[in-house]
Amino acid sequence: MHPTVSELYGQLRLPVICAPMFIVSTPELVIAQCASGVVGSMPALNARPQETLSPWLGRIENGLAALRAQNPERIVAPYAINLIIHSSNERVEADLEVCAQHKVPIIITSLSAPHRVVDAVHEWGGKVFHDITTVRHAEKALEGGVDGLILVAAGAGGHAGTTNPMALVGEIRRFYDGPLVLSGAISRGEDIAAARAMGADFVYMGTRFIASAEANAVDAYKQTIVESAAKDIQYTPAFSGIPGNYLKPSIVAAGLDPDNLPPKEGKSVDFGNTRSKVWKDIWSAGQGVGNIDAVMPVAEIVDKLEQEYRSSLQRLAQDYFLALTQPQEACRP
């Protein structure tokens, strides 16, 4: 097993990395996630102004250290920080320097080739996981020396790809045997087990944690997730110029028609004189919303995920045993 996989498994209750979400993810959410035994994360850009980032990281580190000191036997997961390394992000160097000062254990890179940060992160002993949506993106990231790949497949919230998760995992596993994290409509423990069976090492969950007590999202956003299903998710480049998944009810609430949005990448919708803003008022979510039926504290969400995951593994183990001992019976529906 790849060292990064085995190292992380030993620090986790479930093979889950919580996705960094713009505005939604804050130190409070990260601490709650790590305290529940799953990797918590947030975008560096959520700390505004930039000088706020170091105190935020200190708050996370102090909170997790206190939890470990209070109960040394407790599984407290490491945390991750997301760096948008696109040329449009003028903060990336300053944010990277802060992350170096705090020796952030995991850096998640997005929206550009990660070559420029990998060496720096490795100098302090951190790991770099890179978001990709295509096989070509995966190849470029591996050329840059990343420690793991995050497959943002069809159905994921935010700037998602269009490739089916099964196809994307299968194709990348043909040439890469290192850590794989799968994203895309994952909101149940059964989904975690399915991702593992497909060949992923971890899953990437964002939308499920928007509907949590600790998330920095307005109540209407959380409730819309609870009330929505996959049919209520719109995939469009209209709001940022890059295709992404958004909640249709939030588009309607902003006074826009989901069926009449700019169809092409690079062309964003004109909000006119309204005060609506992307991410703040046009809410992102993945296609797994239909399996989220309540807003709960993070600890309860993870408890539920673990129960579902263990039950699913038990069913798979029973099926495997049946296939070995009674193969004809195992094939019956």
C-alpha positions in Angstrom: 0.0 0.0 0.0 1.3 3.5 -0.9 2.7 5.2 2.3 0.3 8.1 2.1 -2.7 5.8 2.0 -1.5 3.7 5.0 -0.5 6.8 6.9 -3.9 8.4 6.4 -5.9 5.2 7.1 -4.2 5.1 10.5 -5.4 8.6 11.4 -9.0 8.3 10.2 -12.2 6.8 11.4 -13.6 6.7 7.9 -11.8 7.0 4.5 -13.3 10.5 4.0 -11.8 13.8 3.1 -14.2 16.7 3.5 -14.1 19.0 0.5 -13.1 22.6 1.0 -16.0 24.8 0.2 -15.9 28.5 -0.6 -17.6 30.6 2.2 -19.0 27.4 3.8 -15.8 26.0 5.3 -14.4 27.7 8.4 -12.2 26.7 11.3 -15.3 25.7 13.2 -16.4 23.2 10.5 -12.8 22.0 10.0 -12.4 21.3 13.7 -15.7 19.5 13.9 -14.8 17.3 10.9 -11.4 16.4 12.2 -12.8 15.8 15.7 -15.1 13.3 14.2 -12.3 11.3 12.6 -12.4 12.6 9.0 -10.1 15.1 7.2 -11.5 18.6 7.5 -10.5 21.2 5.0 -11.1 24.8 3.9 -10.0 27.1 1.1 -7.2 29.5 2.1 -9.3 32.2 0.3 -12.0 31.9 3.0 -9.8 33.7 5.4 -10.3 37.4 4.5 -8.3 39.6 4.6 -5.2 37.4 3.9 -3.7 38.3 7.3 -6.6 36.3 8.9 -5.2 33.0 7.5 -2.5 32.5 10.1 -4.8 33.1 13.1 -7.4 30.7 11.5 -4.8 28.0 11.1 -3.7 28.6 14.7 -7.3 28.2 15.9 -7.6 24.9 14.0 -4.3 23.6 15.4 -5.0 24.6 18.9 -8.4 23.1 18.8 -7.2 19.8 17.5 -4.2 19.7 19.9 -6.6 20.2 22.9 -8.8 17.4 21.7 -5.8 15.0 21.4 -4.5 16.1 24.9 -7.9 15.5 26.5 -8.3 12.0 25.0 -5.1 10.5 23.6 -7.1 7.5 22.4 -9.5 9.5 20.3 -9.1 9.5 16.5 -8.5 13.1 15.5 -7.9 13.5 11.8 -5.4 15.8 10.2 -6.6 18.9 8.4 -6.1 20.2 4.8 -6.0 23.6 3.2 -7.0 24.3 -0.4 -4.9 26.6 -2.5 -6.3 27.9 -5.8 -3.2 28.0 -7.9 -4.7 29.6 -10.9 -2.8 32.7 -12.2 -5.8 34.9 -11.2 -5.2 34.2 -7.5 -2.8 36.9 -6.4 -2.7 35.5 -2.8 -1.2 32.1 -3.6 2.4 32.9 -2.7 1.4 34.6 0.6 -1.0 31.8 1.5 1.6 29.2 0.7 4.1 31.0 3.0 1.6 30.9 5.8 0.9 27.2 5.2 4.7 26.6 5.4 4.9 28.4 8.7 2.2 26.2 10.1 3.4 23.0 8.4 -0.1 22.2 7.1 -0.2 18.4 6.8 -2.2 18.3 3.5 -2.5 20.8 0.7 -5.2 20.5 -1.8 -4.4 22.3 -5.1 -7.0 23.3 -7.7 -7.5 24.9 -11.1 -3.9 24.8 -12.5 -0.9 22.5 -12.7 0.5 22.1 -9.2 4.2 22.1 -10.1 4.8 25.5 -8.4 3.9 24.4 -4.9 4.8 20.7 -4.7 8.5 21.2 -3.8 7.6 23.8 -1.2 5.0 21.6 0.5 7.4 18.6 0.5 10.1 20.7 2.2 8.0 20.9 5.4 6.8 17.3 5.1 3.3 18.0 3.8 1.4 16.1 1.1 -0.2 17.5 -2.0 -3.5 16.2 -3.4 -4.6 17.7 -6.7 -8.1 18.2 -8.0 -8.6 16.8 -11.5 -11.5 16.2 -13.8 -9.9 14.4 -16.8 -7.2 11.8 -17.4 -5.0 14.5 -19.0 -5.2 16.6 -15.9 -4.2 13.6 -13.9 -1.2 13.0 -16.1 -0.1 16.6 -15.8 -0.5 16.6 -12.0 1.6 13.4 -11.6 4.3 15.0 -13.7 4.4 17.7 -11.1 5.0 15.2 -8.3 1.8 15.3 -6.4 1.2 12.7 -3.7 -2.4 12.0 -4.6 -5.2 12.7 -7.0 -8.7 13.9 -6.3 -11.1 12.8 -9.0 -13.9 15.4 -9.3 -16.3 13.4 -11.4 -19.7 13.9 -12.8 -22.3 14.9 -10.2 -19.9 16.6 -7.8 -20.8 20.0 -6.4 -19.0 23.1 -7.6 -16.7 23.0 -10.6 -17.3 19.3 -11.5 -16.2 17.3 -14.4 -18.5 15.3 -16.8 -16.9 11.9 -16.7 -18.7 9.0 -14.9 -16.9 8.1 -11.7 -16.5 4.4 -12.7 -14.9 5.4 -16.0 -12.6 8.0 -14.5 -11.4 5.7 -11.7 -10.9 2.8 -14.0 -8.9 4.7 -16.6 -6.6 6.4 -14.1 -6.0 3.1 -12.2 -4.6 1.7 -15.5 -1.5 3.9 -15.0 -1.5 5.1 -11.4 -1.5 3.0 -8.2 -1.1 5.8 -5.7 -3.8 7.5 -3.5 -7.1 8.2 -5.3 -9.8 10.3 -3.8 -13.2 10.2 -5.5 -15.8 12.9 -5.6 -19.2 12.9 -7.2 -22.7 12.6 -5.6 -21.3 10.8 -2.5 -23.5 11.4 0.5 -24.1 8.0 2.1 -21.9 5.4 3.8 -22.9 3.0 1.0 -21.4 5.4 -1.5 -18.1 5.3 0.4 -18.1 1.5 0.2 -18.9 1.6 -3.5 -16.0 4.0 -4.2 -13.6 1.7 -2.3 -14.9 -1.2 -4.3 -14.3 0.7 -7.5 -10.6 1.3 -6.7 -10.6 4.6 -4.9 -8.8 4.9 -1.5 -10.8 7.8 -0.1 -13.9 9.8 -0.9 -14.3 13.6 -1.1 -17.6 14.8 0.5 -18.7 18.4 0.3 -22.5 18.8 -0.1 -23.3 16.5 2.8 -21.5 18.8 5.2 -23.2 22.0 3.9 -26.3 20.6 5.7 -24.5 20.6 9.0 -24.9 22.7 12.1 -21.3 23.9 11.9 -21.3 24.9 8.2 -21.1 28.7 7.5 -24.2 28.6 5.2 -27.4 30.4 5.7 -30.4 28.3 6.9 -32.2 28.7 3.6 -29.2 27.1 1.8 -29.1 24.2 4.2 -32.8 23.7 4.0 -32.8 23.8 0.2 -30.3 21.0 0.1 -32.5 18.9 2.4 -35.5 19.6 0.2 -33.8 19.0 -3.2 -33.1 16.0 -5.4 -30.8 15.3 -8.3 -33.3 16.9 -10.7 -32.8 20.2 -8.9 -29.1 20.4 -9.8 -28.1 22.5 -12.8 -24.8 22.1 -14.5 -23.8 25.3 -16.2 -20.8 27.7 -16.9 -23.1 30.7 -16.5 -22.0 31.9 -13.1 -18.2 31.6 -13.2 -17.3 30.9 -16.8 -16.4 27.3 -15.7 -19.1 24.5 -15.7 -20.4 23.8 -12.3 -23.3 22.3 -10.4 -25.8 24.6 -8.7 -29.1 24.4 -7.0 -31.9 25.5 -9.3 -34.1 27.0 -6.5 -31.3 29.5 -5.7 -31.1 30.4 -9.4 -34.8 31.1 -9.5 -34.6 33.0 -6.2 -32.0 35.3 -7.7 -34.5 36.2 -10.4 -33.0 34.1 -13.2 -34.5 31.4 -15.5 -32.5 28.1 -15.2 -33.6 27.3 -18.7 -32.3 30.5 -20.2 -28.7 30.9 -19.0 -25.6 31.7 -21.1 -24.7 28.3 -22.7 -21.0 28.7 -23.3 -17.9 28.6 -21.2 -16.3 31.9 -20.6 -19.5 33.9 -20.7 -21.1 34.6 -17.3 -24.6 35.7 -16.6 -25.4 39.4 -16.1 -27.1 40.0 -12.8 -28.1 43.5 -13.8 -28.8 45.8 -10.8 -29.5 42.9 -8.4 -27.2 42.2 -5.4 -27.1 38.5 -6.1 -23.6 37.0 -6.2 -22.3 33.6 -7.2 -21.6 31.2 -4.2 -23.3 33.7 -1.8 -26.7 33.6 -3.4 -26.3 31.1 -6.3 -25.7 28.0 -4.2 -23.5 25.1 -5.3 -24.4 21.5 -4.5 -23.8 18.0 -6.0 -26.3 15.5 -7.3 -26.3 13.5 -4.1 -28.6 16.0 -2.4 -31.6 13.6 -2.8 -30.0 11.4 -0.1 -29.7 14.2 2.5 -32.8 14.6 4.6 -31.8 16.6 7.6 -29.4 19.2 8.9 -27.3 17.6 11.7 -24.2 18.3 13.7 -21.0 17.0 12.0 -20.6 14.4 14.7 -24.0 12.9 14.0 -23.4 13.0 10.2 -20.2 11.0 10.6 -21.8 8.6 13.0 -24.5 7.9 10.4 -22.0 7.5 7.6 -20.0 5.0 9.7 -23.1 3.0 10.5 -24.1 2.9 6.8 -20.5 2.1 5.7 -20.0 -0.7 8.1 -23.4 -2.2 7.2 -22.6 -2.0 3.5 -19.2 -3.7 4.1 -20.9 -6.5 6.1 -23.3 -7.1 3.2 -20.4 -7.2 0.7 -18.5 -9.6 3.0 -21.6 -11.9 3.2 -22.0 -11.8 -0.6 -18.3 -12.6 -1.1 -18.5 -15.6 1.2 -21.6 -16.8 -0.6 -19.8 -16.4 -3.9 -17.0 -18.6 -2.7 -19.1 -21.3 -1.1 -22.3 -21.3 -3.3 -21.4 -19.5 -6.6 -24.7 -20.4 -8.3 -26.7 -19.0 -5.4 -24.6 -15.8 -5.4 -25.6 -15.0 -8.9 -29.4 -15.1 -8.1 -31.1 -11.7 -7.8 
